[in-house]
Amino acid sequence: EARGRGDECQDLEAVEQELTRQVPSLLEAMNRTSGEVNGFERQLSEAQEQYKGLLEHFSWLHEECRAQHGGALERVRPYFEAAQVLNAASRRVQGVIREFSAAASVYAQAKSELKAIEEDLAYGAHKVSLDRDQQDGLSRATVRVLKCRQERDRREQDYVRALREYQEAQEAVEAGRAQVGDALIKRTQPSFRMLQKHQATLASEQTRISALQERARHAKTVYQNSMRELDRINVAVHAARKAHAEQAKEAALAAAELDETPGAPEAPAAA
């Protein structure tokens, strides 16, 4: 009976060990993400405070520029906004040109490699069929050429689209210039450049705030998931202990009933 109870205890320990196997890693994750959340929220608070100060400074600068140039600032605004779009379109064109050039180079190299394989196989044209290695090499080279051509064509389409956007932006700039005149553009350009520089700083700071918010949100999610998993493990361990206790109680009652069962009557003694 003692051996049976020992085996039952070992079984319960094995069950608990399996159920709690992930507890150390979950506790480590909670400890790590708790520190991360505190750090991200501190950085987020500092970034939001800095953004508030930048925004107030930008508003002050904007009012100063309006006081200096009056209504001319609003009249010339579409031109400078179009110029910003043109600058972005120009950078986009330069980027897709590099990407198209690289894709075209890879495609040319793939075609050259396929041609070399085909020329090597031409020397064995008298063979009835290619061996497996030759077939695999030719197949891989052919597939690579097709994929490289698709990539080159896609980059070419990107270039055509980017070039069209650049031309449209260029036309918008020229139309804006014709509408407001070079003199007004020249007079207001320093103010607009200053405002645009501060706008870029604000946008960069807003991007940093969004990134910190996302990282804090992710850390909180990991922490909460770990806590829920620990709760689930805790419930499962208690359920296992309860089931074990009930089984032990039932076994004890069964053993007691067996002990209380009267023995068979003795046979009468021989005369």
C-alpha positions in Angstrom: 0.0 0.0 0.0 2.9 2.4 0.8 4.5 1.6 -2.5 1.2 2.4 -4.2 1.0 5.8 -2.5 4.6 6.5 -3.5 3.9 5.7 -7.1 0.8 8.0 -7.1 3.0 10.8 -5.7 5.5 10.3 -8.4 2.8 10.3 -11.0 1.5 13.6 -9.6 5.0 15.1 -9.5 5.5 14.1 -13.2 2.2 15.7 -14.2 3.0 18.9 -12.3 6.5 19.0 -13.8 5.1 18.7 -17.3 2.4 21.4 -16.7 4.9 23.9 -15.2 7.7 23.3 -17.7 7.2 26.7 -19.3 6.9 28.6 -16.0 10.6 29.8 -15.9 10.6 31.1 -19.4 7.2 32.8 -18.9 8.4 34.5 -15.7 11.6 35.6 -17.6 9.4 37.1 -20.4 7.2 38.9 -17.9 10.3 40.4 -16.1 11.9 41.4 -19.4 8.8 43.0 -20.9 7.9 44.7 -17.7 11.2 46.6 -17.9 10.7 47.2 -21.6 7.2 48.7 -21.0 8.5 51.1 -18.4 11.4 52.1 -20.6 9.3 52.6 -23.7 6.6 54.6 -21.8 9.3 56.8 -20.3 10.8 57.5 -23.7 7.3 58.0 -25.1 6.5 60.6 -22.5 9.8 62.5 -23.2 9.1 62.3 -27.0 5.6 63.6 -26.6 6.8 66.5 -24.5 9.5 67.3 -27.0 6.9 67.1 -29.9 4.6 69.5 -28.0 7.5 72.0 -27.7 8.4 71.6 -31.4 4.8 72.1 -32.4 4.5 75.3 -30.3 7.7 76.6 -31.8 6.4 75.8 -35.3 3.2 77.6 -34.7 5.1 80.7 -33.5 7.4 80.6 -36.6 4.4 80.3 -38.8 2.7 83.4 -37.3 6.0 85.3 -37.6 6.2 84.4 -41.3 2.6 85.4 -41.8 3.3 88.8 -40.1 6.3 89.3 -42.4 4.7 88.3 -45.7 1.0 88.7 -45.1 -1.4 87.1 -47.7 1.5 86.4 -50.0 2.5 83.4 -47.9 -0.7 81.6 -48.6 -0.7 82.5 -52.3 2.8 81.0 -52.8 2.2 77.9 -50.6 0.9 75.7 -53.5 4.2 76.3 -55.4 6.4 75.3 -52.5 4.2 72.2 -51.8 4.5 71.2 -55.5 8.3 71.7 -55.2 8.4 69.3 -52.3 6.4 66.7 -54.3 8.9 67.2 -57.2 11.9 66.6 -54.9 10.3 63.4 -53.6 9.5 62.3 -57.2 13.1 63.0 -58.2 14.5 60.8 -55.4 12.0 58.1 -56.4 13.1 58.2 -60.0 16.7 57.9 -59.0 16.0 55.0 -56.7 14.0 53.0 -59.3 16.7 53.7 -61.9 19.2 52.0 -59.6 16.8 49.1 -59.0 16.1 48.7 -62.7 19.8 48.8 -63.6 20.6 46.1 -61.0 17.7 43.9 -62.2 18.8 44.2 -65.8 22.4 43.3 -64.9 21.2 40.2 -63.1 19.0 39.2 -66.0 21.9 39.6 -68.4 24.1 37.4 -66.3 21.4 34.7 -66.0 21.0 34.7 -69.8 24.8 34.4 -70.2 24.9 31.5 -67.8 22.1 29.7 -69.6 23.8 30.2 -73.0 27.0 28.7 -71.6 25.1 25.7 -70.4 23.4 25.3 -73.7 26.7 25.5 -75.6 28.3 22.9 -73.3 25.4 20.6 -73.9 25.6 21.1 -77.7 28.9 19.2 -77.7 27.0 16.1 -76.5 24.2 16.5 -79.0 24.9 13.0 -80.3 23.6 11.6 -77.1 20.1 10.2 -77.1 19.1 12.1 -73.9 20.6 14.3 -71.2 21.5 12.7 -67.9 19.7 13.9 -64.7 22.4 16.4 -63.6 22.4 18.0 -67.0 18.6 18.2 -67.1 18.5 19.7 -63.6 21.2 22.3 -64.5 19.4 23.3 -67.6 16.1 23.5 -65.9 17.4 25.7 -63.0 19.2 28.0 -65.4 16.0 28.4 -67.6 13.8 29.1 -64.5 16.3 31.7 -63.2 16.3 33.5 -66.6 12.5 33.6 -66.5 12.4 34.9 -62.9 15.1 37.5 -63.6 13.2 38.7 -66.7 10.0 39.1 -64.7 11.9 41.1 -62.0 13.5 43.3 -64.7 10.1 43.9 -66.3 8.6 44.8 -63.0 11.4 47.3 -62.2 10.9 48.7 -65.7 7.2 49.3 -65.0 8.2 51.0 -61.7 10.5 53.3 -63.6 7.9 54.2 -66.2 5.4 55.0 -63.4 7.9 57.0 -61.3 9.0 58.9 -64.4 5.4 59.8 -65.2 4.8 61.0 -61.6 8.0 63.1 -61.8 6.8 64.7 -65.1 3.4 65.5 -63.6 5.1 67.1 -60.5 7.4 69.1 -62.8 4.4 70.4 -64.7 2.7 71.4 -61.4 5.8 73.3 -60.3 6.0 75.2 -63.6 2.3 76.0 -63.4 2.7 77.3 -59.8 5.8 79.4 -60.8 3.9 81.0 -63.7 1.0 81.8 -61.4 2.9 83.6 -58.5 6.0 84.8 -60.3 9.7 84.4 -59.5 9.9 87.6 -57.5 7.4 86.4 -54.9 9.0 83.0 -54.8 12.4 84.5 -54.2 11.1 86.8 -51.4 9.2 84.1 -49.5 11.6 81.2 -50.1 13.8 81.6 -46.9 10.6 81.5 -44.8 9.2 78.5 -46.5 12.4 76.6 -46.3 12.6 77.3 -42.6 9.0 76.2 -42.1 9.5 73.0 -44.2 12.6 72.1 -42.2 10.6 72.3 -39.0 7.7 70.4 -40.5 10.2 67.6 -41.4 11.4 67.6 -37.8 7.9 67.3 -36.5 7.2 64.4 -38.9 10.3 62.6 -37.8 9.4 63.1 -34.1 5.8 61.8 -34.8 7.3 58.7 -36.5 9.5 58.1 -33.4 6.4 58.5 -31.2 4.4 56.0 -33.3 7.3 53.5 -33.2 7.6 53.8 -29.4 3.8 53.3 -29.0 4.0 50.2 -31.1 6.9 48.8 -29.2 5.2 49.5 -25.9 2.0 47.9 -27.1 3.9 44.8 -28.3 5.7 44.5 -24.9 2.4 44.8 -23.0 0.9 42.1 -25.2 3.7 39.7 -24.5 3.4 40.5 -20.8 -0.3 39.9 -20.7 -0.1 36.7 -22.8 2.6 35.4 -20.4 0.4 36.2 -17.4 -2.6 34.5 -18.9 -0.5 31.4 -19.6 0.7 31.4 -16.0 -2.9 31.6 -14.8 -3.9 28.7 -17.1 -1.0 26.6 -15.8 -2.0 27.4 -12.2 -5.6 26.3 -12.9 -4.3 23.1 -14.6 -2.0 22.3 -11.6 -4.8 22.8 -9.1 -7.1 20.6 -11.2 -4.5 17.9 -11.4 -4.0 18.0 -7.6 -7.8 17.9 -7.0 -8.2 14.9 -9.4 -5.3 13.2 -7.7 -6.8 13.8 -4.2 -10.2 12.5 -5.4 -8.6 9.4 -6.9 -6.6 8.8 -3.7 -9.8 9.2 -1.6 -11.7 6.7 -3.8 -8.8 4.3 -3.5 -8.8 4.6 0.3 -12.5 4.0 0.5 -12.3 1.0 -1.7 -9.5 -0.4 0.4 -11.4 0.2 3.6 -14.5 -1.6 2.2 -12.4 -4.5 1.2 -11.0 -4.8 4.7 -14.5 -4.7 6.3 -15.8 -7.5 4.1 -16.5 -10.7 6.3 -14.4 -13.7 5.4 -15.9 -17.0 4.1 -17.4 -19.4 6.7 -15.1 -22.2 8.0 -15.9 -25.7 6.9 -17.3 -28.0 9.8 -14.7 -30.2 11.5 -14.8 -33.9 10.6 -16.4 -36.3 13.1 
